[in-house]
Amino acid sequence: MIDDLRLPADQILGQPGEGFKLAQIRLAPARLTHCMRWLGACIRANEIAVDYAMKRYSFGKQLIDHEGVGFMLAENRIDLKQCELMINWCAAELDAGSRATTESSMAKVSVSETLMRGRTGVCR
């Protein structure tokens, strides 16, 4: 906490002592912005992975036709859909007038973990 901070009256946003409250109002939408950007990166990485699996061959057949590759790509699609649903759920809560702090926290954890998990190829 900051004590004894003095600002000119024309530089105070809102009422004195309400700065933290105003910052919290923007927290959930800001988190959601990160989530949407990260989801876009995951989607693009998955597109690249699918394209690669369709073009490359191993042991006489396309990579996409190898069962293990298909499993990984299926897991990617599941992760992407879960992230999309989390983002849409949080956005709906915000649209309904909720502060959505819990929902945005959950979405941020879920989407960031999907991004960093590496199955989407982003971190490889």
DALINTA-V706203 format. One record per helix or strand of 2 or more residues. SS is the DSSP state (A for helix, B for strand). FROM is the first residue (numbers start at 0). LEN is the number of residues. Records with the same first field share a line. If there is no record, write none. Layout:
SS: FROM-LEN + FROM-LEN
//
This chain:
A: 8-3 + 18-37 + 62-3 + 66-29 + 100-17
B: 56-2 + 60-2
//
